[in-house]
Amino acid sequence: MLPYDQIHPTTLVGIKRLAKTIKKAKGILHAQALDEAAKQAGYQNFRHAQRALSSSAEPGATNGRV
C-alpha cells in the first residue's frame, strides 16, 4: 500500500477517505485532515475541492456525454 502522502485522489469520496487516513496517522482534527487531503489532490482546501468537483456533477452537466 502506498504511503498516504503519495496518494492523489480525484473525487470527493477519495479526498474524504484520504482525510480519514491522515487524521488517524497524524492525530489531527478531521477538518484539518480534509484540507490536507484536498491539497494533495491539487486544491487550495477542502471547500475549494467541493466547489470544483460538485460543479462538474451538477444536473444538466453532460460530463462529455451528449
Residue, then its C-alpha position, 0 to 999 in steps of 0.5 A: m500500500l502506498p504511503y498516504d502522502q503519495i496518494h492523489p485522489t480525484t473525487l470527493v469520496g477519495i479526498k474524504r477517505l484520504a482525510k480519514t487516513i491522515k487524521k488517524a496517522k497524524g492525530i489531527l482534527h478531521a477538518q484539518a485532515l480534509d484540507e490536507a487531503a484536498k491539497q494533495a489532490g491539487y486544491q487550495n482546501f477542502r471547500h475549494a475541492q467541493r466547489a470544483l468537483s460538485s460543479s462538474a456533477e451538477p444536473g444538466a452537466t453532460n460530463g462529455r456525454v451528449 
